Amino acid sequence: MVFFFFFQAEDGIRDYDVTEFRRVLFRSVTFSSDGITWAPLQEIPVGEQHWYWRPVWHDGVCYCITYKIASKTRRAMSLFSSEDGRDYRIVNLQLYSTMLPSEAAMVFLEDDRAICVVRRDGGDKKAVIGKARPPYTDWTWKDLDRSIAGPCLQQLADRRIIVSGRFPEQIGRASCRERV
């Protein structure tokens, strides 16, 4: 089963202030068994102002990290889960909130530990990496040595984890890092 999230403004794409953007943003999902034919979009009933980012399936459960913009100087990340990709429950409402977190990527290891990389838009803007064991309510975080915009994680067959994204200090370049 293939899973997509769409973030779509009701009246098209344009510049919004934060208040107006929250009003027009909605979340929806569609599924496909072959990647060619897709089910109709279904709106996801989620908490107001939560931006769902890069959902990942693990053992039949969809996990999705969200970030909520409380103001221009406050953001908080949460972790939600769903059995069907449509109805979500809170796993951890206070996942991370230091230095304006935003985009995140998560991968699950063979022993069910979760690894997460989070972009930060405040302070020194360096990303953080976190890890947790089920039920994913107690996370340990460590600063990384660089900014990572649009982080993505992929575990290889030999169990190495690849981190990719845009590295702002390398203007105009995207790259991958092997070690996590």
N, C-alpha and C positions, 0 to 999 in steps of 0.2 A: 504494500500500500504506500503510495506517495502522498506527501502532506505538504501543503503550501499555506502560508499566511499572506494576506494582503492588507496593506494599510492604504486606505483610500479616502480622499476627501469627497464629500457629497457634491461639491460644485467644481471639481477639477483641482489641478495643482496650481497654487499661487503662494505668495508669501503671507504667512499668518503671524499674528502675535500669539504668544503662548495661550492666552485665554481663549481666543477664537479657534485656535488649532484644536484644543481639547474638545470644543463643541462639535466640530465637523468630523473628527476622527472616529472611525469605527473599525472593528476587527472582524475579519471573516475567514472562512476556511473552505477548502475544496479538496476532494480526494480523487485519486485515479489508480486503477490497478495496472495500467499499461503506459501511463505518461502521455497518452494521446487524447483519450476521451476523459473529460473531467465532469464531475458532478456539479450542479449549480452551487454558486457561492452561498454559504450560510453564515449569517452574522453570529458572532460568538458573544454570549452574554457575560461580560467580564466587568470587573471593577472599573469605575470611571477613572479615566486618566492614566490607566496602565498601558504602556507600550510593550507588546509582546515581541520578543526578539529571539530569533533562531531556535525554534522548537526542536527537540530531539527525543526520539523514542528509545526506551530501554525496558526490556522484559515486558512488552505489551502496554507500557505506560508512557504517555507523552509528557515530558517535562518542558517547561518554558519559563525562562527568566524574563521578568518584566522590569521596566523602570518607570517611575512615576515622578513627574516634575511638579514639585510642590510650589516652587518659585524659581526665579532666575538663579538663586544661590543655594537651593536645596533640592536634592533628588534622593530617592531611595529605591533599592532593588528588592524584588520579591521573587519567590519561586512558587510556581503553580504546577499542578499535575492534572492529567485527565486520562481516563480509561478509553475514551472514544475520540479525543481530539476536538470535542465540541463543548463539553461541560467540564469546567475547571474548578478545582478546590485549592485552597491555600496550603502550601507545604511550609513555607517560611516567609512571613510578611516582612521581616527585617533582615534580609539576606546580606545587604551591604549598603552603606550610605556615605562613605568618606570620599571627599573631593569630586563630587558631581559624577557618579557612575552613569554610564549609558549603555552602549552596545555590549553584548556578552556572548560567549560561546561556551558550550559545555560538552563534555565527552564522558562516557562511563567506562570503567575498566572491568576486566573479567571478575574481579572480586566485589563488584557493585559500587566501589568508590566512585564519586563524581569529581571531575576536575573542571574548573571554570576559569576563563580569562575574561577580565572586565576592562573595558575602555574607561578612562577617567578624563573628564573635561575641565577639572579644576586643579589647583595647586601646580605641581610639576608636570601634571598630565601623564605621568607614567602609569602603565597598566598594572593590574594586580592579578595574581593567580591564587585560586582558592581550592581547597579539597575538603571533602566531607564523606562520611559513611552514612548508609541508610540510618534513619529516615531523612537525611539531608537537612537537618535543622541546626546542626552545630558545625560551622565552617571555620577553617584556619586560613588566613590570608597572608600573602607575602608580596611586597612590592617587586615589580620587574624593573629592568634597567632601561626601558624605552616605552614610548607611546605606541599603542597599537589601535588603529581605527578599523572598524569593521572586522573584529577578530573572528577567526574560524579555527576550529580544532579538528584534527583527524587522526585517529589511531591507526597505525600500520599493522600489517600481519605480524611483524616482529615485535610488536608492543611499543615501539617508539611513537611519540605523539608529535605531530607536525602542527605548528602554530603559523597561521598566515594572516595577512591583513595589509592595511596600508600603514606604512611607518612614516609619519609626517616629517621626521628629520631627513628622510630621503625623498625629497620633493619629486613628485611625478613617478614614483616607483612603488610597486607592490612586491613583496618578497615573502619567503617562508623562513622559519627558524625551526631547526630540528629538535633542539633540546627544550624540555619543559621541566 
